[in-house]
Amino acid sequence: MKTLLHRHRELCERAVDPLEIAAGLEAHGLTDRAAARFRHRDVFSLAEELYARVPRTTEPRPRRQPLPAPRVRAGWVLLTLLPGALGAATVTGLRLTHGHPRLLVALGGLLAVALATRAALRHGPLAGPPGTRAWDTALATRARRTEAGPRAPHIAIGTRARRTAIGTRAWTLWLLGYALAGDGLLHAVLAGGPDTLPTGAPDGPWPLATAPVLALLSACAPAAWSAHLLAAGARRRLAGSRGLEDFTAAVKPLLLGVSALFLGALAALLALCGTVLHAPAALPQALTLGALLLLARLLTVHRHRRAPALALGAAAATEAAALALPLAGRLPGCAVLATPVDTLVGAWGEAAVPALACGTAALALLWHAGRTLTRASAHAPTGAPE
């Protein structure tokens, strides 16, 4: 216990209550199992003893102030509306042009939407708590400047972080691309094709699903509001809680509530886009993909990057396998490889593939978020400036 107190003396001296120490211990990786080695039932019980062991002074301890709630700024609100607006402009341009101009509109719209989405994810609630980008920049700089020797592990940490970020972006682009053209491509593959490239026309041999993609782009705004509500609500509950169990019990319904609020907004956007574009809304596959992307982003901005990368990669791999297996089944003696996809599509349609892949990954991330985003350390990281 003395060793633990010496290691975290600065945290214990500046803490104004045991909950702040418990959040700091969680942020340093101390779990309830580790607390059991010190003869305590959980981290909060251990934090209470550390708080009691801090030497008292004659000066009165400051009263614990609630963490500042994140502000709603016009800048990030407008940025979250930009991807949907540019997506709508691109779809309109594609419907009004033909031939070579249509290709130019598609390329220009794709670039504009990508830049707008990148800007929306770099500002506001979807960019993570303050200090996250500064920490990542400092870590990357230290990794570049570190040479082989006793500090070499920092290079591996920076390399793994960059690889995880690149993988997350790649899987996200694949999932959005499949939402746009995957169902049409799978239908063409199962019918013996594809024989032509997509023309962009709704009645073409390889139709593109523009309605769900436009709805997902427009859902950047409700996703940002959901992240804002989660951050603001968690900070209020952190200030009023008197134990980690109380905080977890209060944040779990909040996490489920903001997720349900986002899915409701996404369902309304899907219905609206389907009606305006006179195209299928693709509710099952779009809702499961939206839930997966929201949970992945919430975990990423709270510094839990590995699980989202794995879940997005698993969903993308499942969709890729659904396209590859029927093609492999055309080889002599390999017809059995196409049986699982043929059976699934024959029973539920092409939409069953992305709905199953993204739905399973989203449920796994929801379970993981229920264990990680309900910790006090996820919303009150020690050492990060607020």
C-alpha positions as YAML, in Angstrom:
chain: A
units: angstrom
residues:
- id: 1
  name: MET
  ca: [0.00, 0.00, 0.00]
- id: 2
  name: LYS
  ca: [2.86, 2.40, 0.76]
- id: 3
  name: THR
  ca: [4.34, 1.70, -2.66]
- id: 4
  name: LEU
  ca: [1.02, 2.40, -4.34]
- id: 5
  name: LEU
  ca: [0.60, 5.61, -2.34]
- id: 6
  name: HIS
  ca: [4.11, 6.74, -3.27]
- id: 7
  name: ARG
  ca: [3.47, 6.01, -6.96]
- id: 8
  name: HIS
  ca: [0.23, 8.02, -7.00]
- id: 9
  name: ARG
  ca: [1.08, 10.59, -4.31]
- id: 10
  name: GLU
  ca: [0.53, 13.59, -6.57]
- id: 11
  name: LEU
  ca: [-2.91, 12.29, -7.59]
- id: 12
  name: CYS
  ca: [-3.89, 11.65, -3.96]
- id: 13
  name: GLU
  ca: [-2.64, 15.03, -2.74]
- id: 14
  name: ARG
  ca: [-4.60, 17.10, -5.25]
- id: 15
  name: ALA
  ca: [-7.80, 14.98, -5.14]
- id: 16
  name: VAL
  ca: [-10.75, 16.52, -3.34]
- id: 17
  name: ASP
  ca: [-12.68, 13.26, -2.87]
- id: 18
  name: PRO
  ca: [-12.16, 9.47, -3.30]
- id: 19
  name: LEU
  ca: [-14.02, 9.38, -6.63]
- id: 20
  name: GLU
  ca: [-11.34, 11.56, -8.24]
- id: 21
  name: ILE
  ca: [-8.64, 9.15, -7.04]
- id: 22
  name: ALA
  ca: [-10.67, 6.17, -8.29]
- id: 23
  name: ALA
  ca: [-11.00, 7.74, -11.74]
- id: 24
  name: GLY
  ca: [-7.26, 8.36, -11.80]
- id: 25
  name: LEU
  ca: [-6.45, 4.79, -10.80]
- id: 26
  name: GLU
  ca: [-8.75, 3.49, -13.55]
- id: 27
  name: ALA
  ca: [-7.01, 5.75, -16.04]
- id: 28
  name: HIS
  ca: [-3.69, 4.18, -15.01]
- id: 29
  name: GLY
  ca: [-5.07, 0.70, -15.68]
- id: 30
  name: LEU
  ca: [-5.87, -0.39, -12.11]
- id: 31
  name: THR
  ca: [-8.89, -2.72, -12.08]
- id: 32
  name: ASP
  ca: [-11.02, -4.30, -9.36]
- id: 33
  name: ARG
  ca: [-8.95, -7.46, -9.72]
- id: 34
  name: ALA
  ca: [-5.79, -5.48, -9.00]
- id: 35
  name: ALA
  ca: [-7.51, -3.81, -6.04]
- id: 36
  name: ALA
  ca: [-8.22, -7.26, -4.58]
- id: 37
  name: ARG
  ca: [-4.46, -7.74, -4.13]
- id: 38
  name: PHE
  ca: [-4.59, -4.85, -1.67]
- id: 39
  name: ARG
  ca: [-7.47, -6.51, 0.24]
- id: 40
  name: HIS
  ca: [-10.16, -4.23, -1.21]
- id: 41
  name: ARG
  ca: [-13.36, -5.24, -2.96]
- id: 42
  name: ASP
  ca: [-13.04, -2.66, -5.78]
- id: 43
  name: VAL
  ca: [-11.10, 0.36, -6.99]
- id: 44
  name: PHE
  ca: [-13.31, 2.83, -5.14]
- id: 45
  name: SER
  ca: [-12.71, 1.11, -1.82]
- id: 46
  name: LEU
  ca: [-8.97, 1.27, -2.48]
- id: 47
  name: ALA
  ca: [-9.29, 4.94, -3.43]
- id: 48
  name: GLU
  ca: [-11.05, 5.66, -0.12]
- id: 49
  name: GLU
  ca: [-8.08, 4.25, 1.82]
- id: 50
  name: LEU
  ca: [-5.59, 6.20, -0.28]
- id: 51
  name: TYR
  ca: [-7.65, 9.35, 0.29]
- id: 52
  name: ALA
  ca: [-7.65, 8.68, 4.04]
- id: 53
  name: ARG
  ca: [-3.88, 8.16, 4.09]
- id: 54
  name: VAL
  ca: [-3.14, 11.55, 2.47]
- id: 55
  name: PRO
  ca: [-1.50, 13.81, 5.09]
- id: 56
  name: ARG
  ca: [-3.89, 16.52, 6.23]
- id: 57
  name: THR
  ca: [-2.98, 20.19, 6.28]
- id: 58
  name: THR
  ca: [-4.43, 23.12, 8.14]
- id: 59
  name: GLU
  ca: [-5.71, 24.60, 4.91]
- id: 60
  name: PRO
  ca: [-9.30, 23.72, 4.07]
- id: 61
  name: ARG
  ca: [-9.70, 21.41, 1.09]
- id: 62
  name: PRO
  ca: [-11.32, 22.97, -1.95]
- id: 63
  name: ARG
  ca: [-14.83, 21.91, -2.73]
- id: 64
  name: ARG
  ca: [-15.08, 19.65, -5.73]
- id: 65
  name: GLN
  ca: [-16.32, 21.56, -8.72]
- id: 66
  name: PRO
  ca: [-18.28, 19.87, -11.50]
- id: 67
  name: LEU
  ca: [-16.34, 19.29, -14.69]
- id: 68
  name: PRO
  ca: [-17.08, 21.98, -17.28]
- id: 69
  name: ALA
  ca: [-19.82, 20.83, -19.62]
- id: 70
  name: PRO
  ca: [-18.91, 20.84, -23.32]
- id: 71
  name: ARG
  ca: [-20.30, 23.86, -25.10]
- id: 72
  name: VAL
  ca: [-22.46, 23.93, -28.18]
- id: 73
  name: ARG
  ca: [-20.61, 25.98, -30.78]
- id: 74
  name: ALA
  ca: [-22.01, 27.20, -34.08]
- id: 75
  name: GLY
  ca: [-18.82, 26.10, -35.85]
- id: 76
  name: TRP
  ca: [-19.13, 22.38, -35.23]
- id: 77
  name: VAL
  ca: [-22.90, 22.46, -35.68]
- id: 78
  name: LEU
  ca: [-22.46, 23.84, -39.21]
- id: 79
  name: LEU
  ca: [-19.63, 21.41, -39.96]
- id: 80
  name: THR
  ca: [-21.79, 18.41, -39.07]
- id: 81
  name: LEU
  ca: [-24.49, 19.66, -41.48]
- id: 82
  name: LEU
  ca: [-21.99, 20.08, -44.32]
- id: 83
  name: PRO
  ca: [-21.54, 16.38, -45.35]
- id: 84
  name: GLY
  ca: [-25.29, 15.90, -45.80]
- id: 85
  name: ALA
  ca: [-25.65, 19.15, -47.74]
- id: 86
  name: LEU
  ca: [-22.78, 18.30, -50.09]
- id: 87
  name: GLY
  ca: [-24.07, 14.75, -50.46]
- id: 88
  name: ALA
  ca: [-27.50, 16.07, -51.47]
- id: 89
  name: ALA
  ca: [-25.88, 18.43, -53.98]
- id: 90
  name: THR
  ca: [-23.86, 15.55, -55.44]
- id: 91
  name: VAL
  ca: [-26.90, 13.29, -55.82]
- id: 92
  name: THR
  ca: [-28.81, 16.14, -57.48]
- id: 93
  name: GLY
  ca: [-25.92, 16.73, -59.88]
- id: 94
  name: LEU
  ca: [-25.75, 13.05, -60.78]
- id: 95
  name: ARG
  ca: [-29.47, 13.02, -61.62]
- id: 96
  name: LEU
  ca: [-29.21, 16.11, -63.82]
- id: 97
  name: THR
  ca: [-26.11, 15.12, -65.83]
- id: 98
  name: HIS
  ca: [-25.16, 12.35, -68.22]
- id: 99
  name: GLY
  ca: [-22.01, 10.94, -69.76]
- id: 100
  name: HIS
  ca: [-18.66, 12.60, -69.04]
- id: 101
  name: PRO
  ca: [-20.07, 15.48, -66.90]
- id: 102
  name: ARG
  ca: [-21.69, 12.91, -64.61]
- id: 103
  name: LEU
  ca: [-18.26, 11.35, -63.94]
- id: 104
  name: LEU
  ca: [-16.80, 14.76, -63.13]
- id: 105
  name: VAL
  ca: [-19.71, 15.52, -60.78]
- id: 106
  name: ALA
  ca: [-19.24, 12.17, -59.05]
- id: 107
  name: LEU
  ca: [-15.50, 12.68, -58.53]
- id: 108
  name: GLY
  ca: [-15.90, 16.28, -57.38]
- id: 109
  name: GLY
  ca: [-18.75, 15.39, -55.04]
- id: 110
  name: LEU
  ca: [-16.84, 12.47, -53.58]
- id: 111
  name: LEU
  ca: [-13.85, 14.69, -52.82]
- id: 112
  name: ALA
  ca: [-16.01, 17.44, -51.32]
- id: 113
  name: VAL
  ca: [-17.96, 15.00, -49.13]
- id: 114
  name: ALA
  ca: [-14.74, 13.34, -47.93]
- id: 115
  name: LEU
  ca: [-13.21, 16.71, -46.93]
- id: 116
  name: ALA
  ca: [-16.42, 17.83, -45.21]
- id: 117
  name: THR
  ca: [-16.69, 14.58, -43.25]
- id: 118
  name: ARG
  ca: [-13.05, 14.84, -42.23]
- id: 119
  name: ALA
  ca: [-13.63, 18.38, -40.96]
- id: 120
  name: ALA
  ca: [-16.76, 17.30, -39.04]
- id: 121
  name: LEU
  ca: [-14.79, 14.53, -37.32]
- id: 122
  name: ARG
  ca: [-11.98, 16.89, -36.32]
- id: 123
  name: HIS
  ca: [-14.12, 19.47, -34.52]
- id: 124
  name: GLY
  ca: [-16.83, 19.29, -31.91]
- id: 125
  name: PRO
  ca: [-18.06, 16.27, -29.96]
- id: 126
  name: LEU
  ca: [-16.96, 13.76, -32.61]
- id: 127
  name: ALA
  ca: [-13.35, 14.93, -32.23]
- id: 128
  name: GLY
  ca: [-13.05, 13.58, -28.71]
- id: 129
  name: PRO
  ca: [-12.45, 15.30, -25.36]
- id: 130
  name: PRO
  ca: [-10.01, 18.24, -25.19]
- id: 131
  name: GLY
  ca: [-6.42, 17.10, -25.02]
- id: 132
  name: THR
  ca: [-6.86, 13.97, -27.13]
- id: 133
  name: ARG
  ca: [-5.33, 15.42, -30.28]
- id: 134
  name: ALA
  ca: [-2.58, 17.14, -28.30]
- id: 135
  name: TRP
  ca: [-1.70, 13.84, -26.64]
- id: 136
  name: ASP
  ca: [-1.67, 11.99, -29.96]
- id: 137
  name: THR
  ca: [0.54, 14.69, -31.52]
- id: 138
  name: ALA
  ca: [2.98, 14.60, -28.62]
- id: 139
  name: LEU
  ca: [3.10, 10.81, -28.74]
- id: 140
  name: ALA
  ca: [3.76, 10.78, -32.47]
- id: 141
  name: THR
  ca: [6.47, 13.45, -32.14]
- id: 142
  name: ARG
  ca: [8.15, 11.57, -29.33]
- id: 143
  name: ALA
  ca: [8.00, 8.36, -31.35]
- id: 144
  name: ARG
  ca: [9.67, 10.03, -34.33]
- id: 145
  name: ARG
  ca: [12.43, 11.57, -32.24]
- id: 146
  name: THR
  ca: [13.12, 8.50, -30.15]
- id: 147
  name: GLU
  ca: [16.05, 6.35, -31.22]
- id: 148
  name: ALA
  ca: [16.67, 2.71, -30.43]
- id: 149
  name: GLY
  ca: [17.48, 2.19, -26.78]
- id: 150
  name: PRO
  ca: [15.65, 2.26, -23.44]
- id: 151
  name: ARG
  ca: [12.87, 4.50, -24.88]
- id: 152
  name: ALA
  ca: [12.34, 2.42, -28.04]
- id: 153
  name: PRO
  ca: [8.87, 1.11, -26.94]
- id: 154
  name: HIS
  ca: [7.44, 4.57, -27.70]
- id: 155
  name: ILE
  ca: [8.17, 3.95, -31.39]
- id: 156
  name: ALA
  ca: [6.10, 0.77, -31.31]
- id: 157
  name: ILE
  ca: [3.25, 2.60, -29.54]
- id: 158
  name: GLY
  ca: [3.18, 5.35, -32.13]
- id: 159
  name: THR
  ca: [3.38, 2.86, -35.00]
- id: 160
  name: ARG
  ca: [0.52, 0.76, -33.63]
- id: 161
  name: ALA
  ca: [-1.63, 3.87, -33.14]
- id: 162
  name: ARG
  ca: [-1.06, 4.99, -36.73]
- id: 163
  name: ARG
  ca: [-1.77, 1.52, -38.11]
- id: 164
  name: THR
  ca: [-4.99, 1.30, -36.09]
- id: 165
  name: ALA
  ca: [-6.12, 4.71, -37.34]
- id: 166
  name: ILE
  ca: [-5.35, 3.81, -40.97]
- id: 167
  name: GLY
  ca: [-7.17, 0.49, -40.62]
- id: 168
  name: THR
  ca: [-10.22, 2.15, -39.09]
- id: 169
  name: ARG
  ca: [-10.44, 4.63, -41.99]
- id: 170
  name: ALA
  ca: [-10.02, 1.86, -44.57]
- id: 171
  name: TRP
  ca: [-12.74, -0.34, -43.06]
- id: 172
  name: THR
  ca: [-15.11, 2.62, -42.74]
- id: 173
  name: LEU
  ca: [-14.64, 3.52, -46.41]
- id: 174
  name: TRP
  ca: [-15.27, -0.09, -47.41]
- id: 175
  name: LEU
  ca: [-18.48, -0.27, -45.37]
- id: 176
  name: LEU
  ca: [-19.78, 2.98, -46.86]
- id: 177
  name: GLY
  ca: [-18.80, 1.80, -50.35]
- id: 178
  name: TYR
  ca: [-20.66, -1.46, -49.80]
- id: 179
  name: ALA
  ca: [-23.70, 0.47, -48.59]
- id: 180
  name: LEU
  ca: [-23.59, 2.36, -51.88]
- id: 181
  name: ALA
  ca: [-22.94, -0.47, -54.35]
- id: 182
  name: GLY
  ca: [-22.62, -3.72, -52.41]
- id: 183
  name: ASP
  ca: [-26.19, -5.03, -52.64]
- id: 184
  name: GLY
  ca: [-26.32, -4.33, -56.38]
- id: 185
  name: LEU
  ca: [-22.93, -5.97, -56.93]
- id: 186
  name: LEU
  ca: [-23.91, -9.05, -54.90]
- id: 187
  name: HIS
  ca: [-27.13, -9.39, -56.89]
- id: 188
  name: ALA
  ca: [-25.14, -9.18, -60.13]
- id: 189
  name: VAL
  ca: [-22.60, -11.75, -58.89]
- id: 190
  name: LEU
  ca: [-25.29, -14.23, -57.90]
- id: 191
  name: ALA
  ca: [-26.96, -13.73, -61.31]
- id: 192
  name: GLY
  ca: [-23.76, -14.65, -63.12]
- id: 193
  name: GLY
  ca: [-22.29, -11.16, -63.62]
- id: 194
  name: PRO
  ca: [-21.34, -8.46, -63.29]
- id: 195
  name: ASP
  ca: [-21.21, -7.75, -67.00]
- id: 196
  name: THR
  ca: [-21.02, -3.94, -66.87]
- id: 197
  name: LEU
  ca: [-19.89, -1.18, -64.55]
- id: 198
  name: PRO
  ca: [-22.49, 0.76, -62.54]
- id: 199
  name: THR
  ca: [-24.14, 3.58, -64.49]
- id: 200
  name: GLY
  ca: [-25.60, 5.36, -61.46]
- id: 201
  name: ALA
  ca: [-29.14, 4.97, -62.77]
- id: 202
  name: PRO
  ca: [-31.68, 3.50, -60.30]
- id: 203
  name: ASP
  ca: [-32.97, 1.10, -62.97]
- id: 204
  name: GLY
  ca: [-29.52, 0.08, -64.26]
- id: 205
  name: PRO
  ca: [-28.11, -3.46, -64.21]
- id: 206
  name: TRP
  ca: [-26.02, -2.56, -61.17]
- id: 207
  name: PRO
  ca: [-28.03, 0.05, -59.21]
- id: 208
  name: LEU
  ca: [-26.43, 2.28, -56.60]
- id: 209
  name: ALA
  ca: [-28.17, 2.79, -53.25]
- id: 210
  name: THR
  ca: [-27.92, 6.56, -52.92]
- id: 211
  name: ALA
  ca: [-30.71, 7.01, -50.35]
- id: 212
  name: PRO
  ca: [-29.04, 5.16, -47.42]
- id: 213
  name: VAL
  ca: [-25.63, 6.75, -48.09]
- id: 214
  name: LEU
  ca: [-27.16, 10.23, -48.23]
- id: 215
  name: ALA
  ca: [-28.99, 9.52, -44.97]
- id: 216
  name: LEU
  ca: [-25.77, 8.31, -43.32]
- id: 217
  name: LEU
  ca: [-23.97, 11.48, -44.42]
- id: 218
  name: SER
  ca: [-26.79, 13.60, -43.05]
- id: 219
  name: ALA
  ca: [-26.63, 11.61, -39.80]
- id: 220
  name: CYS
  ca: [-23.33, 13.32, -38.93]
- id: 221
  name: ALA
  ca: [-25.41, 16.01, -37.22]
- id: 222
  name: PRO
  ca: [-27.45, 13.70, -34.93]
- id: 223
  name: ALA
  ca: [-24.28, 11.68, -34.24]
- id: 224
  name: ALA
  ca: [-22.53, 14.83, -33.02]
- id: 225
  name: TRP
  ca: [-25.50, 15.76, -30.84]
- id: 226
  name: SER
  ca: [-25.59, 12.23, -29.41]
- id: 227
  name: ALA
  ca: [-21.89, 12.45, -28.54]
- id: 228
  name: HIS
  ca: [-22.47, 15.88, -26.99]
- id: 229
  name: LEU
  ca: [-25.36, 14.62, -24.86]
- id: 230
  name: LEU
  ca: [-23.30, 11.64, -23.69]
- id: 231
  name: ALA
  ca: [-20.33, 13.83, -22.70]
- id: 232
  name: ALA
  ca: [-22.45, 16.46, -20.95]
- id: 233
  name: GLY
  ca: [-24.60, 13.91, -19.12]
- id: 234
  name: ALA
  ca: [-21.61, 11.82, -18.03]
- id: 235
  name: ARG
  ca: [-19.85, 14.87, -16.59]
- id: 236
  name: ARG
  ca: [-22.93, 15.89, -14.62]
- id: 237
  name: ARG
  ca: [-23.26, 12.38, -13.23]
- id: 238
  name: LEU
  ca: [-19.56, 12.26, -12.42]
- id: 239
  name: ALA
  ca: [-19.89, 15.37, -10.26]
- id: 240
  name: GLY
  ca: [-22.89, 13.95, -8.39]
- id: 241
  name: SER
  ca: [-21.76, 10.36, -7.91]
- id: 242
  name: ARG
  ca: [-20.32, 9.03, -4.68]
- id: 243
  name: GLY
  ca: [-18.88, 5.81, -6.05]
- id: 244
  name: LEU
  ca: [-17.90, 4.11, -9.26]
- id: 245
  name: GLU
  ca: [-20.89, 1.78, -9.08]
- id: 246
  name: ASP
  ca: [-23.26, 4.76, -8.80]
- id: 247
  name: PHE
  ca: [-21.62, 6.40, -11.79]
- id: 248
  name: THR
  ca: [-21.77, 3.25, -13.91]
- id: 249
  name: ALA
  ca: [-25.43, 2.67, -13.04]
- id: 250
  name: ALA
  ca: [-26.23, 6.26, -14.07]
- id: 251
  name: VAL
  ca: [-24.24, 6.29, -17.33]
- id: 252
  name: LYS
  ca: [-25.45, 2.98, -18.80]
- id: 253
  name: PRO
  ca: [-29.02, 4.24, -19.42]
- id: 254
  name: LEU
  ca: [-27.51, 7.44, -20.82]
- id: 255
  name: LEU
  ca: [-25.41, 5.47, -23.31]
- id: 256
  name: LEU
  ca: [-28.40, 3.41, -24.42]
- id: 257
  name: GLY
  ca: [-30.56, 6.52, -24.61]
- id: 258
  name: VAL
  ca: [-28.25, 8.49, -26.89]
- id: 259
  name: SER
  ca: [-27.80, 5.42, -29.10]
- id: 260
  name: ALA
  ca: [-31.56, 5.00, -29.41]
- id: 261
  name: LEU
  ca: [-31.95, 8.73, -30.11]
- id: 262
  name: PHE
  ca: [-29.41, 8.52, -32.94]
- id: 263
  name: LEU
  ca: [-31.08, 5.46, -34.47]
- id: 264
  name: GLY
  ca: [-34.45, 7.21, -34.35]
- id: 265
  name: ALA
  ca: [-33.01, 10.24, -36.15]
- id: 266
  name: LEU
  ca: [-31.30, 8.00, -38.70]
- id: 267
  name: ALA
  ca: [-34.54, 6.10, -39.36]
- id: 268
  name: ALA
  ca: [-36.32, 9.39, -40.02]
- id: 269
  name: LEU
  ca: [-33.54, 10.50, -42.39]
- id: 270
  name: LEU
  ca: [-33.70, 7.16, -44.23]
- id: 271
  name: ALA
  ca: [-37.45, 7.50, -44.70]
- id: 272
  name: LEU
  ca: [-37.07, 11.10, -45.89]
- id: 273
  name: CYS
  ca: [-34.25, 10.32, -48.35]
- id: 274
  name: GLY
  ca: [-36.10, 7.28, -49.69]
- id: 275
  name: THR
  ca: [-39.22, 9.32, -50.27]
- id: 276
  name: VAL
  ca: [-37.45, 12.25, -51.94]
- id: 277
  name: LEU
  ca: [-35.25, 10.08, -54.16]
- id: 278
  name: HIS
  ca: [-37.98, 7.50, -54.86]
- id: 279
  name: ALA
  ca: [-35.52, 4.79, -53.88]
- id: 280
  name: PRO
  ca: [-35.46, 1.99, -51.28]
- id: 281
  name: ALA
  ca: [-34.56, 3.28, -47.82]
- id: 282
  name: ALA
  ca: [-32.63, 0.07, -46.96]
- id: 283
  name: LEU
  ca: [-33.56, 0.33, -43.29]
- id: 284
  name: PRO
  ca: [-32.02, -2.92, -41.93]
- id: 285
  name: GLN
  ca: [-28.56, -2.52, -43.44]
- id: 286
  name: ALA
  ca: [-28.39, 1.27, -42.99]
- id: 287
  name: LEU
  ca: [-29.53, 1.23, -39.34]
- id: 288
  name: THR
  ca: [-27.06, -1.47, -38.35]
- id: 289
  name: LEU
  ca: [-24.24, 0.32, -40.18]
- id: 290
  name: GLY
  ca: [-25.18, 3.62, -38.55]
- id: 291
  name: ALA
  ca: [-25.18, 2.04, -35.10]
- id: 292
  name: LEU
  ca: [-21.79, 0.45, -35.79]
- id: 293
  name: LEU
  ca: [-20.24, 3.73, -36.97]
- id: 294
  name: LEU
  ca: [-21.66, 5.71, -34.03]
- id: 295
  name: LEU
  ca: [-20.40, 3.27, -31.38]
- id: 296
  name: ALA
  ca: [-17.03, 3.01, -33.10]
- id: 297
  name: ARG
  ca: [-16.68, 6.79, -33.09]
- id: 298
  name: LEU
  ca: [-17.76, 7.15, -29.45]
- id: 299
  name: LEU
  ca: [-15.16, 4.60, -28.40]
- id: 300
  name: THR
  ca: [-12.47, 6.14, -30.59]
- id: 301
  name: VAL
  ca: [-12.87, 9.66, -29.22]
- id: 302
  name: HIS
  ca: [-12.61, 8.28, -25.67]
- id: 303
  name: ARG
  ca: [-9.25, 6.67, -26.53]
- id: 304
  name: HIS
  ca: [-10.54, 3.12, -27.07]
- id: 305
  name: ARG
  ca: [-9.35, 2.59, -30.64]
- id: 306
  name: ARG
  ca: [-8.51, -1.09, -30.89]
- id: 307
  name: ALA
  ca: [-12.02, -2.52, -30.43]
- id: 308
  name: PRO
  ca: [-13.61, -0.24, -33.10]
- id: 309
  name: ALA
  ca: [-10.89, -1.17, -35.58]
- id: 310
  name: LEU
  ca: [-11.46, -4.88, -34.95]
- id: 311
  name: ALA
  ca: [-15.25, -4.60, -35.19]
- id: 312
  name: LEU
  ca: [-15.17, -2.53, -38.39]
- id: 313
  name: GLY
  ca: [-12.59, -4.88, -39.89]
- id: 314
  name: ALA
  ca: [-14.68, -7.95, -39.04]
- id: 315
  name: ALA
  ca: [-17.79, -6.44, -40.66]
- id: 316
  name: ALA
  ca: [-15.84, -5.44, -43.77]
- id: 317
  name: ALA
  ca: [-14.27, -8.90, -44.02]
- id: 318
  name: THR
  ca: [-17.69, -10.54, -43.78]
- id: 319
  name: GLU
  ca: [-19.04, -8.42, -46.62]
- id: 320
  name: ALA
  ca: [-15.94, -9.08, -48.73]
- id: 321
  name: ALA
  ca: [-16.30, -12.82, -48.12]
- id: 322
  name: ALA
  ca: [-19.95, -12.66, -49.20]
- id: 323
  name: LEU
  ca: [-18.79, -11.26, -52.56]
- id: 324
  name: ALA
  ca: [-15.79, -13.55, -52.93]
- id: 325
  name: LEU
  ca: [-17.41, -16.89, -52.08]
- id: 326
  name: PRO
  ca: [-19.92, -16.92, -54.99]
- id: 327
  name: LEU
  ca: [-17.10, -15.98, -57.38]
- id: 328
  name: ALA
  ca: [-14.91, -18.75, -55.98]
- id: 329
  name: GLY
  ca: [-17.84, -21.14, -56.32]
- id: 330
  name: ARG
  ca: [-17.65, -20.78, -60.10]
- id: 331
  name: LEU
  ca: [-14.36, -22.68, -60.12]
- id: 332
  name: PRO
  ca: [-14.59, -26.40, -60.97]
- id: 333
  name: GLY
  ca: [-15.43, -28.46, -57.91]
- id: 334
  name: CYS
  ca: [-15.87, -25.40, -55.65]
- id: 335
  name: ALA
  ca: [-19.64, -24.90, -55.92]
- id: 336
  name: VAL
  ca: [-20.04, -25.68, -52.22]
- id: 337
  name: LEU
  ca: [-18.27, -22.41, -51.34]
- id: 338
  name: ALA
  ca: [-21.21, -20.38, -52.63]
- id: 339
  name: THR
  ca: [-23.80, -22.35, -50.64]
- id: 340
  name: PRO
  ca: [-23.79, -20.19, -47.44]
- id: 341
  name: VAL
  ca: [-24.28, -16.95, -49.37]
- id: 342
  name: ASP
  ca: [-26.89, -18.47, -51.70]
- id: 343
  name: THR
  ca: [-28.83, -19.81, -48.72]
- id: 344
  name: LEU
  ca: [-28.73, -16.53, -46.79]
- id: 345
  name: VAL
  ca: [-29.67, -14.37, -49.78]
- id: 346
  name: GLY
  ca: [-32.35, -16.81, -50.89]
- id: 347
  name: ALA
  ca: [-34.01, -16.62, -47.47]
- id: 348
  name: TRP
  ca: [-33.61, -12.94, -46.61]
- id: 349
  name: GLY
  ca: [-32.34, -11.12, -49.69]
- id: 350
  name: GLU
  ca: [-29.10, -9.27, -50.40]
- id: 351
  name: ALA
  ca: [-29.76, -6.92, -47.48]
- id: 352
  name: ALA
  ca: [-29.18, -9.78, -45.03]
- id: 353
  name: VAL
  ca: [-25.41, -9.75, -45.63]
- id: 354
  name: PRO
  ca: [-24.63, -6.17, -44.46]
- id: 355
  name: ALA
  ca: [-27.37, -6.30, -41.81]
- id: 356
  name: LEU
  ca: [-25.89, -9.46, -40.30]
- id: 357
  name: ALA
  ca: [-22.27, -8.28, -40.57]
- id: 358
  name: CYS
  ca: [-22.82, -4.77, -39.22]
- id: 359
  name: GLY
  ca: [-25.46, -5.81, -36.69]
- id: 360
  name: THR
  ca: [-23.22, -8.42, -35.07]
- id: 361
  name: ALA
  ca: [-20.29, -6.00, -34.94]
- id: 362
  name: ALA
  ca: [-22.52, -3.24, -33.51]
- id: 363
  name: LEU
  ca: [-23.80, -5.52, -30.73]
- id: 364
  name: ALA
  ca: [-20.22, -6.47, -29.84]
- id: 365
  name: LEU
  ca: [-19.24, -2.79, -29.68]
- id: 366
  name: LEU
  ca: [-22.32, -1.95, -27.61]
- id: 367
  name: TRP
  ca: [-21.30, -4.58, -25.07]
- id: 368
  name: HIS
  ca: [-17.74, -3.23, -25.07]
- id: 369
  name: ALA
  ca: [-18.96, 0.36, -24.72]
- id: 370
  name: GLY
  ca: [-21.12, -0.68, -21.78]
- id: 371
  name: ARG
  ca: [-17.95, -1.81, -20.00]
- id: 372
  name: THR
  ca: [-15.60, 1.03, -21.00]
- id: 373
  name: LEU
  ca: [-17.63, 4.21, -21.55]
- id: 374
  name: THR
  ca: [-19.37, 3.73, -18.20]
- id: 375
  name: ARG
  ca: [-16.09, 4.08, -16.30]
- id: 376
  name: ALA
  ca: [-15.30, 7.35, -14.59]
- id: 377
  name: SER
  ca: [-11.84, 7.41, -16.18]
- id: 378
  name: ALA
  ca: [-13.38, 7.54, -19.67]
- id: 379
  name: HIS
  ca: [-14.93, 10.95, -18.91]
- id: 380
  name: ALA
  ca: [-12.46, 12.38, -16.40]
- id: 381
  name: PRO
  ca: [-8.97, 11.42, -17.63]
- id: 382
  name: THR
  ca: [-6.18, 12.48, -15.31]
- id: 383
  name: GLY
  ca: [-3.44, 14.56, -16.78]
- id: 384
  name: ALA
  ca: [-5.45, 15.73, -19.76]
- id: 385
  name: PRO
  ca: [-6.30, 19.34, -19.74]
- id: 386
  name: GLU
  ca: [-9.96, 20.17, -19.63]
...
